[in-house]
Amino acid sequence: MSVTTQEIFTHRDEILNIVNTYGVHGVKIAGPHRRGEKQFNFDLELLISFEGNESDFISYVPLQLELEELLHCRVNIISEQVLRGEWKEKVLEGAQSL
């Protein structure tokens, strides 16, 4: 199941409350949802900034599961810290802050 950008913003406060409990900030929408494209089988891509060490990424699996339960769609969490070079510039340029 997919979710629209409007539906994501409807849950904005809930999303921000959830991510804050995991020490996450700077949540941005990326990919097809940012461009307003609603198609089935597109996962929601969220760019986030972690407080501390992003190498402990596995501890954020519960965050992904909570967001999927709230939004009723698959969620991919992408750390801004791991993006590099031109790819990082392109992704960040197209992202929208939540």
N, C-alpha and C positions, 0 to 999 in steps of 0.2 A: 504494500500500500504506500502511496505517496502523500505528501502534505504540501499545501500551497504556502507561498511566502506570507500571505495574509494570515493563514492559520498559525504559522510560526510566530508572527508578531502578536497574535492574540494571546499566546502563551509566554510572551516575553518575560514578564515578571517572574513567573514560575521557573522558567529556564535559568534566569540569572540567579535566583535563589538557590537552585540546585547546584549550578557550577561554582558558586561562591563557597559552598560547603566543602568543595574539593580543592580549594586554593587556586582556582582558575579565574582569569580575568581576560578582558579583551576579546569577547566572543564575537565572531563575525560569520556571516553566512557566505558560502562560496558555491561555485558550480552552478548547475542548472536552476536551483532555487533562487539564487541571486539574480539570475537573468529572467526570472518569472516564468520559466518553462516547467510546466507540470506534466510529467509523463510518468506512467507506471514504471516501476523497477529502478527509478533514480533514488539513490540514497541521499539523505540530507548530509551535506558536508559542512561541518563547523570548524572554523579555524579558531584556535584558542592559544592563549599564552599561559604557561604554568608559572607558579611561584616556585622557585627552587629548581630542582634537577629533573629535567624532562626524561632522563634515562629511566626513571621509575614509572614509565608510561603504563605499565601493566596495572598499577594501582588505580588507574582511571577507567578500567573496564566497568566497575559499578556505576560510574558516571554515565557512560554510554548506555548501559542498560536502563537506568532511570529515565534518561531522555527518550529512549525508544518507547518506554512504557507510556510516558506522558504524551508523546506526539504520534504514537501508533504508526511509526515508520522506522526503517533502518537509519542509524546515524553513524557517520564516519567522523571521528575526531582527528583533526590534523593539528599538530603542534607547529606554531609559527617558527619556533626555534630550529626545526629540522629543515625548513625550506631554505634553499640556497640559490644564489645568483639570479639569472634572468627569470627562472621559474618562480622564485620568490616574488620578484617584482610584478610579474604577470598575475600571479594568484592574488597578491595583496591589492593590486590595482582594481581587480574585479570583485573584491569582497565588500560586503556591507556590514557595518557594525550593528549588533543587536542592541 
